Amino acid sequence: MFDAVVYIGHGSRCEEGEAQFKRFIESVKEEVASPNQEIAFLELTAPTIAETMEKLIADGAKRFLIVPVLLFSAIQHQLDIPEELRAVQRKYPFISFEISEPFGAHPYMVDLVVKRIGTEKNEKDTAIMLVGGGSSHLRPIQELQQIGKSVEQKLDIPVYTAFLQLGKPSLEETLEFLPYRYKKVYVMPYLLFTGLQLEKIEQIVFSSKDTFVICPNLEFDELMKKTLIKRMEEACDGEDVSGDDEPRQKKGGNYRGRGDSSA
């Protein structure tokens, strides 16, 4: 078992976005049976990964479960976080760490999108557009598309994906043709919290035709908590991190040090 858990967020210039993140992690902590659980950020917000790790090491922690609170696996998960951790490990060679997977295309995340859209199944003359931040890596793009396909199957409504940057098609390109095909389009910002990206989506959509209905973003729902805990259990060889159940046989892959983030 691990001595400490470190939840890593991206960081935000938006105070409300940072507050949403912290409230969410506090709710996760209540479900996890570890006396040492701390938050760290990649950038823009304190404390840094090194600061949090050194605080826990000073308290005696040696074995760490690192939990990237990221939508998808990309540069941040595959390179940035492992590099930060290895820098700490060079200074404290007796420590070890395991990195859990981001939320990804977990079925709970599909359920959350359906919940946020809030429409009836098979609503006529209607489409759904999932809007991600975008990524230079293929995996986040593919996983958002996978989520879109699963939502389409659940609701029997066409689902399109679009991206703010570094992904095709762009939000602007998608907005150009959807109003001519459908009477109503639900726009679901596939973003973790309030911030500049959400504001940009709202500005672009509001300046377009009145066909569009903007849905709430993910906003750290209970379903996200369940997903994050599942990812933690996968990294713990299938053990229940709440401490309520007996250890279970792990189903997913276990890995140390490297992984990937955003869309």
ZADODREN-89831 format. One record per residue: residue in three letters; z, y, x of N, C-alpha, C in turn. Coordinates in steps of 0.02 Angstrom, whole numbers, plus 50000, padded with zeros to 5 digits. Layout:
ALAZYXZYXZYX...
This chain:
MET500004994050042500005000050000500005006350044PHE499825011850016499775018050053500435021950053ASP500545025650107501145029950112501055036450073ALA500425038750067500305045250036499605045450006VAL499525049649956498875050749923498695058149932VAL498075059449953497825066249960497225067249915TYR497275071749866496735073349821496355079349849ILE495705078549860495315083849892494825086849843GLY494905093349832494435097149791493965101249834HIS493425103649804492955107649842493255114349861GLY493615117449814493855124249823493415129049783SER493705134549761493335139149718493575146349727ARG493105150949719493285158049718493555160149650CYS493465155749601493675157149532494395154649523GLU494855159249508495555157449501495665152549444GLU495305153449389495385148849332495135141949350GLY494585141549387494335135049408494835131449453GLU495135135149499495655132149542496255129849502ALA496445133949452497015132149410496875125949369GLN496255125249344496065119349306496115113149350PHE495875113749411495915108149458496645105949469LYS497075110749482497775109149497498125106049437ARG497975108549377498275105649317498055098449308PHE497415097249322497155090449315497495085649364ILE497555087749427497875083349477498605082149460GLU498945087149434499645086049415499695080749360SER499205080649315499215075449263499065068549292VAL498645068349344498495061849377499115059449414LYS499455063849449500045061949487500565058349444GLU500615060449382501095057349336500945050049323GLU500315048049334500105041149321500115036749383VAL500205039749441500145036149505500825034949536ALA500955028749554501605026849581501635027949656SER501635034149677501715035849747502165041949752PRO502675041849794503125047649800502805053549837ASN502275052149876501955057349917501235058449894GLN501135063649854500465065349829500365072849837GLU499815074549873499695081649888498955083349876ILE498825089849870498155092549860497905095749924ALA497245095349936496925098849990496235101149966PHE495945105950003495295108549984494825108650044LEU494185107650030493675107850082493555114950108GLU493555119750063493425126750083493675131550030LEU493685137850047493825143450001494545143849977THR494915138349979495585138149950496055134449998ALA496675136650001497185133150041497575128449995PRO497865123050025497865121250096497235117250116THR497085117250180496525113450205496715106050210ILE496225101750223496365094650232496855093550290ALA496725096950346497155096050405497865098250390GLU497945103850354498615106350339499005101450296THR498675098750245499015093950201499185087550238MET498705084950278498825078850315499405079650364GLU499425085150400499955086250449500635086950416LYS500645089850357501275090350319501535083350302LEU501095079050279501295072250259501465067950320ILE501095068950374501245065250436501935067150462ALA502105073550457502765075850479503315072650437ASP503145070850375503635067550331503635059950340GLY503225057350386503235050250402502655046150377ALA502165049250343501605045450317501125043250372LYS500885037050367500405034350416499775031650383ARG499845028950322499275025950287499105030250226PHE498495032850226498305037650175497755035050128LEU497835036450065497295035650016497005042550004ILE496375043450022496035049850015495605049549951VAL495715054349906495385054249841494955060549833PRO494305060149848493865065949838493755067049763VAL493945072749739493865074249667493185077749661LEU492665073749666491985076049667491575072149616LEU491065075249589490665071849538490265066149568PHE489925067449624489475062449652489585061949728SER489295056749756489345055649828488745058849863ALA488875064049903488355067349942488645069650009ILE488415075350035488625077650102489385078250108GLN489705081250058490425082350063490805075750068HIS490595070850030490935064350029490735060050089GLN490105060350109489865056050162490005058750232LEU490005065350239490055068250306490655073050314ASP490695077950270491195083350280491915080750279ILE492085077050227492775074450222492935069550278PRO492495064550291492655059950347492725063550415GLU492315068650427492365072250491493045075750497GLU493265078850442493925082150442494475077050455LEU494425071250424494935066150432494935063250502ARG494355062250531494325059550599494615064550649ALA494525070950635494825076050680495585075450679VAL495865074350619496595073450614496795066950649GLN496385061650640496545055250670496525055450747ARG496085059550775496075060250848496735063250873LYS497015067550833497645070750852498235066050840TYR498175061950787498705057250769498395050250763PRO498265046850818497885040550818498225034850781PHE498855035450764499225030050730499095030050654ILE498755035050628498645035250556498005031450537SER497975029350475497365026250447497255029050378PHE496635028550354496475031250288495915027350255GLU495925027350190495405024450149495165029750101ILE494505030350092494215035550049493945032249985SER494175034749928493925032049865493245035249848GLU492895032149801492255034749778492355040549730PRO491875045149726491895050449675491815047449604PHE491805051849554491745049549484491105045449474GLY490545047949500489915044349494489705043349421ALA489345037849409489075036449343489515031449306HIS490155032049312490625027449278490535028049202PRO490605022549165490525022849092490985027949058TYR491585029149085492025034149056491705041049058MET491315042349110490985048849116490425049549063VAL490105044049048489605044048994489955045548928ASP490525042448916490905043648855491125050948850LEU491295053948907491505060948907490935065548889VAL490335064248914489755068248895489635067948820VAL489665061848792489575061048720490105064948682LYS490715064848707491265068548676491145076048678ARG490915078548735490805085748743490215088248699ILE489705084148692489125086248652489315086648579GLY489705081848555489975082148488489465081948432THR488935078248441488425077848388488445070948356GLU488125070448298488065064048264487505060048297LYS487545053548291487025049148318486365050348281ASN485835050348320485155050948293485045057348253GLU485315062748277485185069248245484455071148253LYS484125072848199483395074048200483215080648232ASP482605080748263482325086748294482805089848345THR483165085448381483685087648427483595084248495ALA483765087848548483775084948615484405087248651ILE484545083848706485125085448747484875086848818MET485165091948849484995093448919485625093448961LEU485665088949009486215088849057486015093149117VAL486435097949134486275102549189486775101449246GLY486515099149303486925098249362486805103749412GLY487255104249460487185109349512486595107949558GLY486455101449569485905099649613486165097249681SER485745093849718485945091249784485315089849824SER485385090249890484835088449935484795080849944HIS485295077249919485315070049923485065067049857LEU484755061249863484455058049804484975054949758ARG485515052249786485995048549745486295052649688PRO486535058849700486805062749643486285064049589ILE485665065249610485135066449561485035060149518GLN485005054449551484895048149516485485046449470GLU486095047849492486675046049452486715050449390LEU486535056949395486535061149335486005058749287GLN485435056649313484905053849271485135047449238GLN485505043449275485775037149247486255038649189ILE486685043749199487145045749146486745048049085GLY486215051949097485795054249042485495048649002LYS485255043449036484955037749002485475034048960SER486085033448986486615030048949486815034048887VAL486845040648893486995044948836486445044348784GLU485825044148806485255043448760485305036948721GLN485505031648753485575025248720486145025348669LYS486695028748685487265029048640487125033248578LEU486765038848587486665043548532485975042948499ASP485535039348531484845038848507484535045848498ILE484655050048548484375056848551484075057748620PRO483485060748627483195061748694483645065948739VAL483715063748801484125067348849483695069148910TYR483735075548929483375078048988483905080249040THR483735079549104484165082249156483815087949191ALA484205092849211483945098749247484465100849298PHE484245104949347484695106749402484645114149418LEU485215116849438485235123949458484885125049524GLN484935120249569484635120849635484555113949666LEU484105113349713484015107249752483935101049708GLY483545101749656483405096049613482845097849565LYS482455092949545481905094049499481985089749437PRO481825092649378481585099549367482155104549368SER481985110849377482495116149376482685117649304LEU483235121049296483465123049229482935127549196GLU482675132249233482175136849205481545133149182GLU481325128349221480725124449203480835120549139THR481415117649132481565113649073481635118049010LEU481925123949019482005128448962481335130748934GLU480815130548975480165133148953479845128948898PHE479945122248901479575118148853480005115148798LEU480665114548808481075111248757481075114848689PRO481075121548686481085124848620480465123548578TYR479935121448610479315120148573479285112948548ARG479755108848570479775101848549480345100348500TYR480885104348503481475102748464481755109148431LYS482075108148373482375113748338483065115548368LYS483385110548397484045111748428484095107948493VAL484375111248544484475107948609485205109148630TYR485575103748638486255104148664486235104448740VAL486515109748768486525110648841487225108848866MET487265103648905487915101248931487955102649006PRO488355107749026488445109149098488855103449130TYR488535099549171488885093949203489245096449265LEU489775100149253490165103449305490905102149293LEU491285101749347491995100149342492405105649309PHE492295111849331492735117149307492365123749301THR492705128549273492445135349266492285138249334GLY491725141949339491555144949403490875148349399LEU490605150049458489985153749461489395149749434GLN489385143149446488835139149421488815138949345LEU489395138449314489425138449241489195145149214GLU489405150549246489195157249224488435157949230LYS488145155249283487415155649292487055151849237ILE487295145949220486985142049166487005146049101GLU487585148849085487665152649023487195158649021GLN487135162049077486695167949080485965166049069ILE485745160649102485045158549095484895156249024VAL485345152348996485235149648929485265155148876PHE485735159648881485805165048832485205169748832SER484875170248889484285174648893483665171148866SER483725164848848483165161048821483195161148745LYS482825156548713482775156448641483435154048610ASP483525155348545484145153548511484155146248490THR483715142248518483695135048504484295131548536PHE484595134448587485075131048629485795132048606VAL486175126448610486885126548597487235124348661ILE487645128748690487995127048752488635123248736CYS488705117348764489295113248755489815114748810PRO490435112848799490935113748853490745109548913ASN490945111848972490845107749032491375102249034LEU491415098449088491855092549089492595094349081GLU492815099449116493485102249107494055097349116PHE493975092449160494525087949178494865084749117ASP494485081049080494725077549021495125071249039GLU495465068548989495835062248998495375056649023LEU494755056649000494285051549023494135052149098MET494155058249123494065059349195494675056649233LYS495265057549205495865054749237495815047149242LYS495595043949188495515036649189495005034549242THR494465038449247493945036849297494225037449368LEU494585042849381494855043949448495345038449467ILE495765036449421496245031049435495885024449448LYS495345023149412494945017149425494655017349496ARG494415023149517494145023749585494695022649637MET495295025049623495855023949669496025016549673GLU496015013149616496165005949615495645002049655GLU495015004049650494485000749689494635001349764ALA494865007149786495015008249856495655004649878CYS496065002749829496694999149843496614991649832ASP496004989049842495874981849835496054979349765GLY495944983649714496044981549646496754982149620GLU497224984449661497914985149638497974990849588ASP498414989949540498534995149490498955000749522VAL498685006649529499035011949566499615014849526SER499655013349461500225015649422500845011549436GLY500735005649467501305001349483501544997149425ASP501174997249369501404993649309501184986349307ASP500634984849341500344978149337500354974549404GLU500234968049401500174964149462499504965749496PRO499444965049562498814966249596498254962049567ARG497664964949562497084961549535496554960649589GLN496114955849580495564954849627495094960749623LYS494934963649679494504969449681493784967549665LYS493464971649623492774970349603492274974549643GLY492474980549661492004985049695492034984249770GLY491594988049805491584987849878492114992349907ASN492394990249963492914994049997492614996950061TYR492765003150077492485005950138492975010750169ARG492885012050232493355016250268492975021950301GLY493195028050285492945033850323492355037550297ARG491815034350272491225038250254491045037250182GLY490725041750153490525041350084489995046550065ASP489895051050006489425056649988489575061049929SER489245070549891489555074349835489135078649794SER488875081649759488815086149705488175085649667ALA488095087449609487475088049572487605092349512
